[in-house]
Amino acid sequence: MADTILEIEDLHVTFDTPRGSLHALSGVELAVRRGESVGLVGETGSGKTVTALSALGLLPPTATVSASRLVVGDLDLTTAAPQEVRALRGRTAAMIFQNPDTSLNPVFTVGQQIADVVRRHRGLKGRAAQQQILAALEEVGLPDVRRVAGSYPHELSGGMKQRVMIAMALSCEPELLVADEPTTALDVTVQAQILELLRDIQHRRDLSILLVTHDLGVVAEVCDRVGVMYAGRVVEIGPTASALGAPHHPYTRGLLAALPRPGSGRRRLRAITGTVPSNPGAVRGCPFAPRCPERFDRCDEEPALDPPSEEHQHACHLPA
């Protein structure tokens, strides 16, 4: 589709481990339109990061990937050559990784690391590369960009390092930005600044964003649509106001019920009993059924996302 930057249909990912095959994703369906922001939420182990890494061809060699469609821009990753996928990263799509402390190389300056990116993907060298580096750092609101470009990562604060990661991702002017927990390690004030920065850049560049996060508040603030993942599947997806304001799936309702609410006094938080399955692909029927308070006989059958023709879909045998 011309208005879609990312299309994922029936995505399956399996990892070879010493204990056997681990089925991480089972039939993931997801699309990101041009200019929109989509959030992926769910508990740890639900498959959010694996989905994001699949979209950029960044899974390790131990992973086996199959999909009906896995298209970024105009490139289908299921049939593309490795060099085509490498060329896609940076120019068509770029990623902000979860922890800048482990993503930035401690022995090179910030400027050297961004220079590697613009040289590889845009062919810029010398003065042209330097101008692009400084422009990228200025765009993300960093002060004294020449000093920052000459600094090593350990000389910068956590918020500054996260802005450097965003600058590096944006330096080649991608159409899609994949952000994996970009605010997890930051305090609340800096987190708000980073989210405001992402919103501002998205509007100025007409950028598409796929945001992976545990924080439903972040999704409510910055995302147009939200996909809720559980056990390697998308169990609910729709416009943010609808999916979080009137959730259809029992899992989504459970996540929202577990949030602390200002002004609720001493109300006890409602936790979801049980844990995410360690091997989601081995689960038969509805993967949430063992933890679901509304389980009934039909839950032995795996539900599909329904209704297929509407924006707000959920994978549950219960009616919306």
N, C-alpha and C positions, 0 to 999 in steps of 0.2 A: 504494500500500500504506500502511495506517495507521501501521505501525511504521517507515516510511522517511521521512527528511527530505529526501533528495536522490536523484533517480533520473535517470540518464543512459543513454539507449539510442541506439546508432547515431549518435553525434555526429560531424559533419564540420565542419571549419572551414577556410576558404580565405581567404588575404589577397591583395588586389590590390597588386602591386608594380611598379616601373618595368621589372622584368625579366620580368613576366608573373605568372601565378597561382602562389601558394605554398600547397600543401596541407599545413596544419599538423597537422590531426587527421583520422584516417580510421577511422570506426566505433568510437569509444570507448564502452565499456560500463562503468558504475560505479554503485554505490549506497552510500549512507551511512545506516545505521539510526539511529533515535533513541537517543541516549545512548552511541553508540560512537565510537571514533576510528579513522580510516582514513588510512594514509599513502600518498603517491604518491612513488615513487622512480624514478630513471633518470638517464642522462647529460644534460648540457646539450643542449637542442634536441630532447628526446624528447617534449615536449608537456605537461609537468606544469603549468606556470603557465598556459598557454592553456586547459587543461581547467578549472583553478580560476577563471579570469576568466570563462569561459563560464558557469559555474554562477551567477554574479552579474550576468550581462549587462553586463560591463565591457569587452568588446572594442571596439576603435576602429571607426569607420565603414568602414574599408577591409576589414573582416572580413565574410565571408558565412558564416552559421551555419545548419546544417540538422540536424535530429535527429528520430527517431521519438518520443522523449520527453526533455524537459529540464525536470524538475519540481522546484521547491524549495518545501517545505511543501505548499500546495495550489495553487500557481501554476505553470502551464505556460508557460515563457518563450518557447516557439516561437509562441504565439498571443497572449500578453499585450500590452497596450498599454504604451508607454514609461512612463507615469505609474504603472502598476501595478508595473513592475519597480523604479522608483525607490522606491516605498513599501515594497517587499520588503526592500531593502537597509537594514540597520540594525536593523529590527524582527524579521524572520524569519531573516535571514542577515547576517553581517558579516565583514569581512576584515581581517587583519593583513598589511600589506604588508612586503616584504622588507627595505627599508632605511628606518628611521625618520628618518634625516637628510634624505632626499628626500621623505618622506611628510608630515612635519610642516612647517607654514608658519613660516619663521624670523621673520616680522614680527608674529606674534600670540602671546600667551601660551598656555600649555597649557590653562588654564581657558577662554579664549575659544574655542579650537578644539573642546573637548569641548562647550561650551555651544551651538555651532552645530549639533552632532549631536543633542543632546537637544531642542533647540527645534524642529528640522525634523521629527524622527521621533516625538517624544513630546509636542510642544506645550508643553514646560515653559519657564517664564520666571521671572526674578527669584529669590526665595529658594528656590523649589522646584527650579529649575535648579541653583543653587549647591549645594544639599544633595545632588543627584544626582551632581554633579561630584566633590565631596569623597568621597562614598560609593564611587564608582567607583575613585578613586585609592587609597583605603584598602584596597579589596578586592584590589588587585594588590600590596599590601605596601609601598607607598611611605611613607617617614617625612615628618612635617611637611607634610601634604597641602595646607594653605593656602599655604605657601611655594611648593610645587611648582606649584600651580594658577596662581600669579602669576608664574612663571618663564617665560622664553623657552627654546626648545629648546636653544640653544647653551650655556645655563647648566646643563644636565643631562648626566650621564654616558651612555654608550651603553646600559648596562643600564637606567637610569632611563627613557630615551626609549623603549626597547622596552616597558617596563611601561606607559608612557603610551599607547602604541599599543594595547596589550591593553585598558587601561581604556576608551579611546575606543570600541573595538569592542564591549565588553561593556555600555556605558552605556545601551543601549536594550534590554538583556536579550534578545538573539537566541537562537534555537534551534540554529542552525548557525554555527560559527566556522570560517572558511577562513583558514588560516595559511600564507603563502608564505615559506618559509625564515626563520622567525622568530628563529633563533639563529645565522645565518651570520656576522654581523659581530661576534659576542660572543666573549670568551675562554671557556675551558672552565668556569671556576668560575661565571661569570654565566650561561652556557648551561645548566648544571645547575639553577640557581635558577629560570630561566624555565620550563624543562620541568617542574619540580616544581610551579610555580605553575599551569601549564596543567592538569596532572593534578588538582590540588586543586580548581580552579574547575570542571572537568568533572564531578567527583564531586558537588560541592555543588549544582550547577545542573542536573545530568543533561543536560549539553550535548553536542551532536554536534560532532566536529572532523574537518575534512579538512586534513591536514598535508602540505604539499609540501616535500620536502627531498632533498638528495643524501646525507645521512648515514644509513646503515643502522643505526648504533648508536642514533640518536635514535628511529628507527622501532621497533626492538626494545624500547626502553624505554617508549614511551608509546602505541603503537598496538595496537588489537585486531586489525585486518586491514591488509594491505598490498597495494597494486597496483603492479606493476612496469611502467613504460612504456618503449616503444622506438619511435622513428619514428612518433609520433602514434597509437600503438595501445597498449592494455593487453595485454601478452603473458603476464602471470601475475598471479593474484589469489587470496588465500586468507588464513586465519588467520595471524597473524605467526609464531607458533611453527612452523607447518607450512611456510609459504612460504620462510622464511629458514633453517629447520632442515633441511628436506628439499626443496629447490627442484626443480621439474620442468623449467623452461625453461633451455636452455644460456646464455641471456643473464643470467638471475638467478645461475646458477652462476658465470659469469664475473665479475660484480660482486662476489660474495662472495670469490672467489679473489684479487681485487685488493686486498683489505683487509689491512693489516698486523696481525699477531697477536702479542700479548705472549708471550714465551717460545719463539718459533719460531727464535731464533738468527739466523743470516745467510741464512735462506731468501729466495730471490729472489721478488719479487712477480710474479704472472702477469697481465700486461696483456692487455686485449682488443685484438686487432689491428684496424686500420682506424678509421673515424670514422662518426658518425651521418650518414645521408644529409641533404643540404642541402634537398631537396624530398621529404619522405617520401611524399607522395601519388603521386609519379611512379614509385615502386618497385613492381615487379610480383612476385608470389609472396610468399614469406616475407621481410619486410624485413630480418631479421637474417641471412639466408642468406649474403650476401657476406662476413660476418665470422665465421660459425659454423664451429667445428672439426668439427662432426658433420653437415655438410651432405650430403644425398643427393638423388637425382633428384626425389623428390616435393616438394622445397622450392621448385620452380618454381610450385607452387600455394600460394595464401595460406591459412594455417590459421585456423580459428575457435577461440574459447575453448571448451575441452572438458575434462571432461564438463559439459554445461549444468546437470545436476541436483545437482552437488556443490559444496561450499564452496570447495575448492581447485581452481582451473581454470588451464589453460595453453594458449597458442596455439602449438602445435608438433606436427608430424607424428610426432615420436618419442613412444613411450609414456611415461607418467609413471615 
